[in-house]
Amino acid sequence: MEGQIYKVIKDHIPAFHEPIILKKGDKVTVGREFTEDPDWPYWIECENKEGIKGWVPKQYLKIDGKTGIALRSYSANELSVKEGNEIIALKFENGWAWSKNSICEYGWVPVRNIKI
């Protein structure tokens, strides 16, 4: 459920130190679709005009060949969480939860790392 408190059952360390951030209408170069994990479908590798790469939910993009337009604002920021932490999941997308921690930091956490 969105807006609910969840307990972290497995640590998560962010993969990227500089996440891709998009505003609605931003153009990106579209790369490959993520296929390495069936729990994380519909993520597209993108690069913004600053040259920052990251994964973007496919449903957030209008794709035309190798170009995409952001249909909404988006940040690929991931939260660093430890087992036993509590987070508030604000929305769920493609196996990840956009969440807020106890010190009001926001970011993505894999759904499999929280107790649903």
Secondary structure, DSSP 4 states (H G I P E B T S, - for coil): -TTEEEEB-S-B--S-SS--EE-TT-EEEEEEEP-S-TTS-SEEEEE-TTS-EEEEEGGGEEEETTEEEESS-EE--B--B-TT-EEEEEEEETTEEEEE-TTS-EEEEEGGGB--
